Amino acid sequence: MEEHELSERKKQILKAIVDAHIECGGPVGSKSILQNQQLNCSSATIRNEMAELEEMGYLEQPHTSAGRVPSERGYRFYVDSLIEHYAMTTAEIAQINRLLRAKMGELDQILTAASNLASVLTNYTGIAIKPRLSSVTVSKFEAIFLEPEHYILVVVASTGTVKTKHVRPAAPTSQEVVSRLAEGLNLYLTGLCAEQINLPIIINLESYMGADAPLASQAVKVVYTLLGELDQGEMKVSGINHLLQYPEYSDVGQFQELLGTLEKKEDILNLVSGTGNRDDVSVLIGSESRVEVMNNSALVFKPIVKDGKTLGAIGVLGPRRMDYARVLATLEGLSDNIEDIIRAGKQPRNEGEKPDG
């Protein structure tokens, strides 16, 4: 069924049912809806409309209850078309400003602080995410000679992250050779992701190094390792205990499965990394996530994007009947604050990145 098939009255009734279900968690009956001052119709009319909404797939009738609950489709329509703007309080906005500016430093810190605050403000589970960056490339290489048996390889990634690795070559080397190695790496490997560093490129690099080709082979292995670390993605969860107050998570076995999914991180990292570099809020309701253990849950997350590149994301996990208006406003407020700081030239550093100067 398409949106235009819903009359204004059906939309009002559906919105009233979703709002009531979010608040109480139980089935919603016609008498409860009748108390909505915006509806000027009889209880019988509301019951008929509810029956039609159920036939159209927007409502479900659990067990033998006379009331209805929103279906996954009903929640999707609510989020896309019916939701009202939630106005954050002055105190909430001040709390966001104060906490994030106090945490400025490494990007990991500010994302974790933001997810903690999202959990506190929404009463759901907060998530801080550094998504997989399968297209991450190297912008620049530097090699710092320390002694004949020791140099440091510096890799500046396209994301702005700086990774360093202490390397001990198999044979003693020199300042001149290490400098030439950096030149060769910049010549042949910059702008490439790990998958693009193929055998012909490695052979060209080794040829460039001549008698010092073994040094090049070793450096390429280090580059693979460092790019792999950048591609893994990271996720931190806060406020998992908030979920225990919702009856949707009263089944101990299912809750443990959900905890396992959060601990493994893979499924949620895949979901977030799969959105590319879009900067809008993503709302995944129930089975839309394609993670079976999350069928009774909803995941909402907002990427932090700078210059078309995703630096990270903050999100909220909760029951399917979460207060979407509040969650969306909270994540927008947090992400706007972070992006304002970045635009002002006070971008937080990624972990391991050297400070300017």
N, C-alpha and C positions, 0 to 999 in steps of 0.2 A: 504494500500500500504506500502511496506517495503522500507527501505532506499536504497537498491541496485537497486530499480526500477527507481531512479532518476539519470539521466545522469549528467555528470559534468556541462554541459551547463545549465540544469534545476536548479542545485544547485546554480550556479552563478547568474542566473536570480532571483531565489527566494531570495537569500541573498541581491541582489541589491534592490529588492522591499521592503524587511523588513527594510533595512537600510534607504531607502528613506522615508518609511512610519513613522518610528520612528522620523525622523527629521521634516517632514512636517505635518503629521497627516491626510493627504488626500489621495484619490485614486492615484495610480501610473500608468502612461501610458507607452507604449512602447518607445515613444520618450525620455522620461526621462531616461529609462534604457539604451537606445542606447548611451547615453553620457558616460556610464561606459566604461573606456578605456580597461578593461579586456575582454570585449565582442567583438568578431570579427565576427559579423553576421548582417543580414539585419533587418530592422524594422518588415518586414513581418514574418521573422523567430521567432523573439521575441514574436510577437503577437500569433503565433501558439503555442509556448512553454508556454506562459501565459495561453492560453485556456486549454492546457493539464494539467497544474498545477492546474487550477480551477477544472477540472473534477476529478483530483486525490484528491481533498479536501484540498490542501495547500493554495489556494487563494479564495477570494470571490469577487464578483462584486456588489458593492452597487448601488441600484437604477438603473438608466439608464446610469451611468457613463461609459466611455470607459476604465477607469483605474480599477485596482484591489487593494485590500488590503489583507494582510495576514490573514488567518483564524487562529483559535486557534491551529489547527494542524500544520499550517505553522510556527507559533511562536515556538511551541514545537520542531519541527525539527531544527529550527534556533538555539535555545538555546542548544540543544543536539549535533548538528553536524556542524554548520556553523559559530558560533560566533567567533570573533577574540579577542585576549587578549587585554584588555585595560591597558595601562601603566599609572599608577598614576604619577602625577608630583611630583617633589621634595618638592614643597610647600604643596601639599596635604598630603604627607607622614609626613612632619614635623608637620603639623597641628594635625594629628592623635596622633603622639608621644607626643607632648606638652600637648594637652588637656587631654588625658587619664592619663598620669603620674601626672598631676596636680589634677586629681579627685580621686586618689587612696585613699581608705578609706573603705566605705561599698560597697558591690557588687551592691546594688541598684543604687548607685551614678554613678558607672562606666558604667553600662548598659545604664542608662538614658543619660549620656554624650555621649556615643557611638551612640545612636540612634539619638540624636540631630545633631551630626556631620554627620551622614549618610544622614539625611534630607538636611542639608546645601550643602553637596558635590554632591548629586544626583538631588536635586530640586524636590524630592518626599516626601512622608510622612514617617518619621522614627518611628520605633516601638521597645520598650525595653520590653522583656518578661522574666518572671520567670515562667517556665512551671509548670503544675501540676506534682506532684511527688507521684503518687498513690502507689508507692512501698517504700516510705520513712519509715524508721524504726528508733528505738531509739538505739543509740550506748552505751549510759551510762546515769544513773540517779545519781543525787546528791540531798541531802536534807539538808538545812542549818537551824538549830534551832535558832530562835531569842528570843522567850519567850514562855511560856506554851500555849498561845492562838495564836501563829503566827510562821509559818516557810515558807521557800522558797523552792519550788521544781524546780530543774534545769534539763532540758531535753536536752541532746546532740544528735542531729539527725544524721542519716547516711550521710546527705549532708554536715555536718560540722556546720550547723546552731545551735545556742544555744538559747533555749527558757526558760524563767523563769516565774514562777507564784507564787504570794503571796497567801498562803493558811491559812485559819483560821479554825481549826478543831472545831467540835461541842463540844468537851470536852477538858479540859486542857491536855497537853501531856508533854513529857520530852525529853531531849537531847538523851537519850538512845533509846527511842521508835522511834524518828524521824530517827536516824541512822539505826535502824533495818528495818524501812520502806524502806529506800534507798537500803539496802541489798536485801530485798524481791523483790523490783521492778527490780533490776539488775538481780536477779536470775530467775524471771519468765517472764519479759516483753522485755528484750533487744533482738534485732534482729527480732522483730515482727512489722508488720505494723498494722494499726488500725483494719483492717478486721480480722486479725489473733488473736486478743485479745478476746477470747471467754469465755463463762461461766465457763467451767472446769478450765481454767487458773486463772480466777478471784477467784474461790473457793479455789484453791491451795494457792493463795497469801493470802487470808483471813485466811486460816488455819495456814499459816506460822506466821501471825501476832497474832493469838490467841485472847486474850481479846481485842486487839486493832484493830480488823477486820474493824470496821467502818472507821478508818483512811485509810485503804487500799482501801475501796470502794470509798471514796472521792478522793483519789489520782488517781485512774483509770479514773474517770470522767474528772479530770484535764488533764490527758495524752491524752484522746480522743480529748479534745478541742484543745490542742496544736498541735497534729498531723493533725487535721482538718485544722488549720490555715496554716500549711506547705503545705497541699495538694491543697489549693485553686488556687494557681497561681496568678500572677500579670501581668499587662500590662500597659505601659505608651506610649502615642502617642505624637509626636511632628511634627510640620510643616504641619498640616492638611490643612492650607491655600494654600499650594503649589498646591494642586489638583484643585483648582478653576481656574487655568490658562489653564487647558486642556479641550477641548470641550466635551470629554467623560463624564464630570461631570457637564455639563450645565443644565441638567434636575434637577430642584430643588428638586422634590419629590424623585428621585432616590438617589441624593446626601444626603438628609436627612436620607434615609434608611441606607445608608452606614455609616453615622455618628452614627446612632443608634447601628449598629453592632459593631462599634469601642468602643462606650461607654459601651455596655453590656459586651464586651470582651469575652464572653463565646465561640463563634464560632471560633475565632482566637486562643484562648488558647487551644481549642480542637485540632485544626490543628497542632499546634506546639508540644503539649504534645504527640500527636499521632505518632510522628516520633521516639520515644524511645530515645536512647542515641547515635544515629548517630551524627558524627561531620561534615558531609559534608553539602554543601549549598542545600537548598530545594527551588525549583522554582515551584510555583503553578500558572498556567495560566488560567484565566477565570473560566470555570465550573469545572476545576480540583479540586478547593477548596471545591466544593459541597455546597458553600454558595451562594445562588442565587443572592443576591445583589452585589456580587463581580464578576459577569460574564463578566463585562467590565474592570476588574482590574486584576492585577497580584500581588502576594505576594511572596517576596523572603526573606528568613531568614537563618541565620547561627547560629547553636547552639555553645555555649561555653562549652566544655567538658573537664573534668579533671578526670583522673583515671577511665574512663568509665562512669562517672556520669555527667549529664547535669546540669550545674550551672545556665544557663540562655540562652537567645538568643537575637540577634539583627536582625532587619529586615527592609524592605522597602516595602511600598504599593504605587502603582501607576497605571497608565493606562496600558492596555494590551500591548500597543506599547512602553513600557518603554525602556530606553537605558540599556539593560541587561548587556552588556559588562562592562559599567561603574559601575552599581549597584553591580555586582558580584565582581569586583576588589575592590570596596570600602568596602564591607562586609568582604572580605577575609583579607584586610589590617587591618581593625579594630579588627577582631577576632584574627589574628596572634599577634597583639600587646598585646591584653589582655592576651593571652595564654603565650606569652613570659614573661610577668610580673609574671604570676602564676608560671611558671617553674623556675623563678629566686628566688622563695621563698618569693615573695611579694604579695601573694594572698590577694585580698581585702576581708574584712569581710562581711558576710551577716548581714543585719539589725538586731539588737538585740544581735549579737554575742559579747562575751566579748573579748577584745584584749588580746593577749598573754602576759603572765606574770602577 
